[in-house]
Amino acid sequence: ALLLIITYLLYSKNNKYYLVPIIFTGVIEPKLLVLPVIFCFTEMIINYKKETLSFLIIALAIFIWQFSAWKGQTVFNKDYEGEQLIIRNIHLYPNIPLARLFQNKPKLYLGKITDNFFSLTDLNNYFFAGHPAPTTISTQELYKFYWPLIIFLVLGIYHFKNIENKNFILVSIFSSLIALSVLNNFDRNDFILWFPISLIITNGIKKIF
């Protein structure tokens, strides 16, 4: 989160090396190894520069270097129980084509990713510690924001087109959501979303005044 804040400060000052801090996210925390890759790639699409391409190549090199450490903490790691459940469910279908369509290994991984994604985009996860309806993901149910701030978040989203450095916020949220969604358990690591959400809340507070 601190590296993301430093990246934002450099970005707001139009420093051409603003991507340097975010690149080291994966080195410090292998779980988030894919975040700088997606971040740099998205930035390159939005605003192509030679420097951005160079940073993307560095991020990819670090990703390849730390790939084993990253994969072991993601949904792509072998899940014996999940595979056995798929084999069991195959027998519930009247024919093989239907069984293969609805019960397969990609579905096993996709199901975990979508569970993570919808838990990460659930406002209860940030303002009410997962209550009153706890998510399907095992977390410590920590409060990230004091619940009245949800009003300012809604206002900030409504007036998002006028927010300062909105492209950076979008890229931060997009890359963080993908990086966290592929983890076996994103608990505590989802704190990285605290900063971009805080920027949106701050925008909502400004609109009130």
ROKOL-129434 format. One line per field, with one value per residue (C-alpha): z, y, x; residue number from 1; residue in three letters. Coordinates in steps of 0.001 Angstrom, whole numbers, always signed. Layout:
<torbas>
Z <- [Z / ...]
Y <- [Y / ...]
X <- [X / ...]
nr <- [NUM / ...]
rest <- [ALA / ...]
</torbas>
This chain:
<torbas>
Z <- [+0 / +809 / -2577 / -4261 / -2377 / -3459 / -7039 / -6846 / -5506 / -8344 / -10871 / -9645 / -10191 / -13745 / -12848 / -15710 / -13239 / -11254 / -11997 / -10234 / -6723 / -7878 / -9705 / -6409 / -4949 / -6117 / -4708 / -1236 / -1370 / -3945 / -3530 / -5392 / -8121 / -10918 / -9760 / -11222 / -14497 / -14946 / -13670 / -16161 / -19022 / -18406 / -18115 / -21415 / -23138 / -21705 / -22319 / -24335 / -23642 / -24076 / -20321 / -19635 / -21971 / -20234 / -16816 / -18146 / -19331 / -15889 / -14179 / -16440 / -15695 / -11933 / -12468 / -14243 / -11558 / -8695 / -10550 / -8355 / -5145 / -6638 / -8079 / -4776 / -3196 / -5980 / -7047 / -9860 / -7390 / -7612 / -5675 / -5181 / -3269 / -5860 / -8721 / -6930 / -6444 / -10180 / -10971 / -8566 / -10079 / -13634 / -12898 / -12184 / -15865 / -18475 / -21057 / -21339 / -23370 / -20726 / -17936 / -19595 / -20211 / -16612 / -14673 / -15690 / -14285 / -15730 / -13908 / -10667 / -10996 / -12391 / -9497 / -6949 / -8847 / -9101 / -5386 / -4558 / -6981 / -5648 / -2065 / -2905 / -4545 / -1670 / +349 / +3473 / +3287 / +3773 / +5925 / +7983 / +8366 / +6213 / +8228 / +8287 / +5509 / +5788 / +2485 / +1330 / +1716 / +5041 / +6345 / +9714 / +8998 / +9723 / +9463 / +6817 / +7022 / +9558 / +8176 / +7743 / +5136 / +2724 / +2021 / +792 / -1250 / -3124 / -3704 / -4841 / -7353 / -8604 / -9249 / -10344 / -13740 / -11970 / -9626 / -9864 / -11389 / -12044 / -14514 / -11797 / -9413 / -12042 / -12940 / -9237 / -8491 / -11675 / -11226 / -7484 / -7984 / -10528 / -8425 / -5321 / -7074 / -8141 / -4584 / -2453 / +338 / -91 / +3635 / +4801 / +1323 / +265 / +2353 / -856 / -2025 / +992 / -773 / -4063 / -2147 / +231 / -2733 / -3916 / -401 / -208 / -3497 / -1990 / +1085 / -1166 / -3024 / +270 / +1098]
Y <- [+0 / +2340 / +1634 / +2436 / +5752 / +6665 / +5728 / +8040 / +10957 / +10581 / +10221 / +13418 / +15276 / +13862 / +12067 / +9705 / +7138 / +6927 / +3186 / +2258 / +1814 / -332 / -2716 / -3828 / -4828 / -8406 / -8574 / -7545 / -9647 / -12519 / -12910 / -9613 / -10471 / -10071 / -6586 / -4583 / -6528 / -5622 / -2087 / -1402 / -3098 / -1040 / +2165 / +1365 / +933 / +4196 / +6261 / +4521 / +5634 / +3971 / +4172 / +2374 / -467 / -768 / -980 / -3632 / -5752 / -5433 / -6376 / -9445 / -10453 / -10275 / -12243 / -15055 / -15014 / -15335 / -17398 / -20512 / -18498 / -16775 / -19849 / -21736 / -19075 / -18828 / -20728 / -22288 / -24561 / -28197 / -28784 / -32527 / -32247 / -29877 / -32198 / -35178 / -33175 / -32473 / -36186 / -36997 / -34373 / -35592 / -38655 / -36439 / -35455 / -37474 / -37412 / -36722 / -33445 / -31784 / -33110 / -31734 / -28374 / -27778 / -29763 / -29168 / -27954 / -24411 / -24110 / -25085 / -22224 / -19756 / -20450 / -19567 / -16416 / -15185 / -15904 / -13791 / -11031 / -10612 / -10693 / -7969 / -5792 / -6255 / -3028 / -5117 / -6214 / -2623 / -883 / -3631 / -6288 / -8715 / -8407 / -9041 / -11578 / -13002 / -13769 / -17299 / -16458 / -17174 / -13808 / -12142 / -9818 / -6657 / -3152 / -1059 / +2101 / +3626 / +2840 / +6443 / +6996 / +4852 / +7978 / +9838 / +6808 / +6827 / +10595 / +10147 / +7473 / +9629 / +12553 / +10313 / +11981 / +15151 / +13439 / +14291 / +11576 / +9344 / +7167 / +6235 / +5290 / +3114 / +1348 / +807 / -720 / -2819 / -4296 / -4846 / -6657 / -9042 / -9660 / -10376 / -12435 / -15150 / -15713 / -18663 / -16196 / -12422 / -11711 / -8685 / -8298 / -6496 / -3556 / -2416 / -1270 / +1048 / +3835 / +4153 / +3797 / +6524 / +8828 / +8290 / +8924 / +12119 / +13240 / +12677 / +14749 / +17592 / +17565 / +17943 / +21091]
X <- [+0 / +2877 / +4469 / +1152 / +962 / +4522 / +3619 / +604 / +2670 / +5177 / +2337 / +655 / +3953 / +4285 / +7498 / +8376 / +9726 / +6470 / +6118 / +9369 / +7839 / +4892 / +7241 / +8780 / +5392 / +5858 / +9396 / +8205 / +5020 / +5060 / +1283 / +852 / +3357 / +822 / -271 / +2681 / +2408 / -1265 / -663 / +2156 / +290 / -2858 / -847 / +858 / -2519 / -3871 / -741 / +1953 / +5508 / +8901 / +9468 / +6169 / +7144 / +10514 / +8806 / +6418 / +9345 / +10996 / +7714 / +7402 / +10998 / +10309 / +7082 / +8960 / +11665 / +9149 / +6531 / +6800 / +6370 / +3308 / +1593 / +1743 / -497 / -3067 / -6198 / -4137 / -2386 / -3533 / -6776 / -7228 / -10535 / -11989 / -11055 / -12611 / -15807 / -15953 / -15513 / -18365 / -20671 / -20032 / -22176 / -25195 / -25572 / -27487 / -24682 / -20937 / -21095 / -23298 / -21105 / -17963 / -19667 / -20749 / -18132 / -14509 / -11192 / -11460 / -14812 / -13066 / -10564 / -13101 / -15458 / -12772 / -11801 / -15399 / -15992 / -12947 / -13919 / -17459 / -16180 / -13659 / -16328 / -18777 / -19059 / -19727 / -16092 / -14913 / -17527 / -19188 / -16458 / -18437 / -21648 / -24552 / -23957 / -20404 / -18687 / -17896 / -14203 / -12502 / -11235 / -10653 / -13605 / -11647 / -13098 / -11337 / -13449 / -15828 / -19320 / -20685 / -17957 / -19971 / -22071 / -18992 / -17894 / -21215 / -20880 / -17279 / -18313 / -21208 / -18822 / -15949 / -15536 / -14366 / -11905 / -8220 / -5984 / -9009 / -7083 / -4573 / -7381 / -9076 / -5827 / -5023 / -8424 / -8483 / -4998 / -5509 / -8823 / -7320 / -4193 / -6286 / -8971 / -6522 / -5249 / -6287 / -7010 / -6792 / -7267 / -5196 / -3671 / -6859 / -5593 / -3884 / -7342 / -7573 / -5682 / -7666 / -10952 / -9779 / -9155 / -12738 / -14089 / -11999 / -13549 / -17011 / -16100 / -14903 / -18226 / -20108 / -18148]
nr <- [1 / 2 / 3 / 4 / 5 / 6 / 7 / 8 / 9 / 10 / 11 / 12 / 13 / 14 / 15 / 16 / 17 / 18 / 19 / 20 / 21 / 22 / 23 / 24 / 25 / 26 / 27 / 28 / 29 / 30 / 31 / 32 / 33 / 34 / 35 / 36 / 37 / 38 / 39 / 40 / 41 / 42 / 43 / 44 / 45 / 46 / 47 / 48 / 49 / 50 / 51 / 52 / 53 / 54 / 55 / 56 / 57 / 58 / 59 / 60 / 61 / 62 / 63 / 64 / 65 / 66 / 67 / 68 / 69 / 70 / 71 / 72 / 73 / 74 / 75 / 76 / 77 / 78 / 79 / 80 / 81 / 82 / 83 / 84 / 85 / 86 / 87 / 88 / 89 / 90 / 91 / 92 / 93 / 94 / 95 / 96 / 97 / 98 / 99 / 100 / 101 / 102 / 103 / 104 / 105 / 106 / 107 / 108 / 109 / 110 / 111 / 112 / 113 / 114 / 115 / 116 / 117 / 118 / 119 / 120 / 121 / 122 / 123 / 124 / 125 / 126 / 127 / 128 / 129 / 130 / 131 / 132 / 133 / 134 / 135 / 136 / 137 / 138 / 139 / 140 / 141 / 142 / 143 / 144 / 145 / 146 / 147 / 148 / 149 / 150 / 151 / 152 / 153 / 154 / 155 / 156 / 157 / 158 / 159 / 160 / 161 / 162 / 163 / 164 / 165 / 166 / 167 / 168 / 169 / 170 / 171 / 172 / 173 / 174 / 175 / 176 / 177 / 178 / 179 / 180 / 181 / 182 / 183 / 184 / 185 / 186 / 187 / 188 / 189 / 190 / 191 / 192 / 193 / 194 / 195 / 196 / 197 / 198 / 199 / 200 / 201 / 202 / 203 / 204 / 205 / 206 / 207 / 208 / 209]
rest <- [ALA / LEU / LEU / LEU / ILE / ILE / THR / TYR / LEU / LEU / TYR / SER / LYS / ASN / ASN / LYS / TYR / TYR / LEU / VAL / PRO / ILE / ILE / PHE / THR / GLY / VAL / ILE / GLU / PRO / LYS / LEU / LEU / VAL / LEU / PRO / VAL / ILE / PHE / CYS / PHE / THR / GLU / MET / ILE / ILE / ASN / TYR / LYS / LYS / GLU / THR / LEU / SER / PHE / LEU / ILE / ILE / ALA / LEU / ALA / ILE / PHE / ILE / TRP / GLN / PHE / SER / ALA / TRP / LYS / GLY / GLN / THR / VAL / PHE / ASN / LYS / ASP / TYR / GLU / GLY / GLU / GLN / LEU / ILE / ILE / ARG / ASN / ILE / HIS / LEU / TYR / PRO / ASN / ILE / PRO / LEU / ALA / ARG / LEU / PHE / GLN / ASN / LYS / PRO / LYS / LEU / TYR / LEU / GLY / LYS / ILE / THR / ASP / ASN / PHE / PHE / SER / LEU / THR / ASP / LEU / ASN / ASN / TYR / PHE / PHE / ALA / GLY / HIS / PRO / ALA / PRO / THR / THR / ILE / SER / THR / GLN / GLU / LEU / TYR / LYS / PHE / TYR / TRP / PRO / LEU / ILE / ILE / PHE / LEU / VAL / LEU / GLY / ILE / TYR / HIS / PHE / LYS / ASN / ILE / GLU / ASN / LYS / ASN / PHE / ILE / LEU / VAL / SER / ILE / PHE / SER / SER / LEU / ILE / ALA / LEU / SER / VAL / LEU / ASN / ASN / PHE / ASP / ARG / ASN / ASP / PHE / ILE / LEU / TRP / PHE / PRO / ILE / SER / LEU / ILE / ILE / THR / ASN / GLY / ILE / LYS / LYS / ILE / PHE]
</torbas>
